[in-house]
C-alpha cells in the first residue's frame, strides 16, 4: 500500500479581509511564538543525552515538522490569495462576501456568508464559495428560488435578504 496522496485542490483563490487577517495572525503565532517555544524544548531534550529513546525530543521534532509544514502552506497560500475588499457594482445580487438569508419551504430561515475556502466555518455560518449552495446562490437576486442537490434529495430555498458588510 502506497502512501501517495494526490495534492489537495486549493480552491478559489479569494479571501475576505477578515479571513486574511486570521491567516496572517496564525502564521505570526506559529512562526514567532510556537516555533521558538518548541525549538527551545527540543534543544533542552537533546541535551539530556540519548535521543533514540527520548520521547520529549522525538515529539518535539514531530511538532517542529508540523509547524514548518503549516508555515510553508500559509506563506504559499497567502501569496496566491486575492483579498476582495470592494463591494460589488450591483449589491442586489449575490456575490463573494455577501451575507444571505434563505428561507426553506417550511418557513425556517438561515443566514450565511459566502467566503473563500480558507475561511470555511459552519459554526459562524461561513460557507465556501466552492460549495454547491454558494455556487447556486452566486448571481441570484432577491426572491430567487435556489435548488441544490443534497444527500437527502433536492432542497429548495428562497433568497429573502442580501447584505454586504459595511467595511468591505
C-alpha positions in Angstrom: 0.0 0.0 0.0 1.5 3.3 -1.1 1.5 6.5 1.0 0.9 8.7 -2.0 -1.9 11.2 -1.6 -2.9 13.3 -4.6 -2.4 17.0 -4.0 -5.3 18.8 -2.4 -7.1 21.3 -4.7 -6.5 24.8 -3.4 -10.0 26.0 -4.2 -10.9 29.5 -5.3 -8.1 32.0 -4.5 -10.4 34.6 -2.9 -10.5 35.7 0.7 -12.2 38.4 2.7 -10.0 41.0 4.6 -11.1 39.3 7.9 -10.0 35.9 6.6 -6.7 37.2 5.5 -6.1 38.8 8.9 -6.9 35.4 10.6 -4.4 33.6 8.4 -1.7 36.2 8.9 -2.3 36.0 12.7 -2.0 32.2 12.6 1.2 32.5 10.6 2.7 35.0 13.1 1.7 32.9 16.1 3.2 29.7 14.6 6.5 31.4 13.4 7.1 33.9 16.2 5.6 32.2 19.3 5.1 28.4 18.9 8.1 27.5 16.9 10.7 29.2 19.2 9.0 27.5 22.2 9.1 24.1 20.6 12.7 24.7 19.4 13.8 25.5 22.9 12.1 22.4 24.3 13.8 20.2 21.6 17.2 21.6 22.4 16.6 21.0 26.1 15.5 17.5 25.4 18.5 16.9 23.2 20.8 18.0 26.0 19.6 15.1 28.1 21.5 12.6 26.2 20.4 9.5 24.1 17.9 10.9 21.6 16.7 7.5 20.3 14.6 6.8 23.4 13.9 10.4 24.4 10.2 10.9 24.0 10.3 14.7 24.5 12.9 15.0 21.8 11.0 12.8 19.3 7.7 14.5 20.0 9.3 18.0 19.7 10.9 17.1 16.4 7.5 15.9 15.1 5.9 19.2 16.3 8.5 21.2 14.5 7.8 19.3 11.3 4.1 20.0 11.7 4.6 23.7 12.4 7.1 24.1 9.5 4.6 22.3 7.2 1.8 24.6 8.2 4.0 27.7 7.9 5.1 26.7 4.4 1.4 26.2 3.4 0.3 29.5 4.9 3.1 31.5 3.2 2.4 30.0 -0.2 -1.4 30.3 0.2 -1.2 34.0 1.3 1.0 34.7 -1.7 -1.6 33.4 -4.1 -4.8 34.8 -2.5 -6.7 37.8 -3.8 -8.3 39.9 -1.0 -11.7 41.1 -2.0 -12.2 44.5 -0.3 -14.6 46.2 -2.6 -18.4 45.8 -2.7 -19.9 44.6 -6.0 -21.3 47.0 -8.5 -24.7 45.5 -8.1 -25.4 44.9 -4.4 -28.8 43.5 -5.2 -27.2 40.3 -6.4 -25.3 37.6 -4.5 -21.5 37.7 -5.0 -18.4 36.8 -2.9 -18.6 38.2 0.6 -22.4 38.6 0.8 -24.5 37.7 3.8 -27.6 35.9 2.5 -30.7 35.0 4.4 -32.5 31.9 3.0 -35.9 30.6 3.8 -36.8 27.0 3.2 -40.2 25.5 2.3 -41.1 25.1 6.0 -40.6 28.8 6.7 -37.3 28.4 8.6 -34.6 30.9 7.9 -30.8 30.6 7.8 -28.2 33.3 7.3 -24.8 32.5 5.6 -21.8 34.5 4.4 -20.1 33.4 1.2 -16.4 33.3 1.8 -13.2 31.7 0.4 -12.4 28.0 1.1 -9.8 29.0 3.7 -12.4 30.7 5.8 -15.0 28.0 5.9 -16.6 27.8 9.4 -20.1 26.5 9.7 -20.3 27.4 13.4 -20.0 31.1 12.3 -22.3 30.4 9.2 -19.4 31.0 6.8 -19.8 28.8 3.7 -17.2 28.4 0.9 -17.8 29.9 -2.5 -16.9 26.4 -3.8 -19.8 24.8 -2.0 -22.9 23.7 -4.0 -25.2 26.1 -2.1 -22.9 29.1 -2.7 -22.4 28.2 -6.4 -26.2 28.1 -6.7 -26.6 31.4 -5.0 -24.0 33.5 -6.9 -25.6 35.9 -9.3 -29.1 35.5 -7.9 -31.4 38.4 -6.9 -33.9 38.8 -4.1 -36.8 36.4 -4.0 -35.0 33.9 -6.3 -35.6 30.2 -5.8 -32.4 28.2 -5.2 -32.4 24.4 -5.7 -29.5 22.4 -4.5 -29.0 18.6 -4.7 -28.2 17.3 -1.2 -27.6 13.7 0.0 -31.2 13.6 1.2 -32.6 14.9 -2.1 -33.2 18.2 -3.8 -33.6 21.1 -1.3 -35.3 24.4 -2.2 -34.6 27.7 -0.6 -35.8 31.2 -1.3 -33.5 34.2 -1.1 -35.0 36.7 1.2 -32.1 39.1 2.1 -28.7 40.1 0.6 -26.4 42.2 2.7 -22.8 43.2 2.3 -20.6 44.2 5.3 -20.1 47.9 5.6 -16.3 47.8 6.0 -15.8 45.8 2.7 
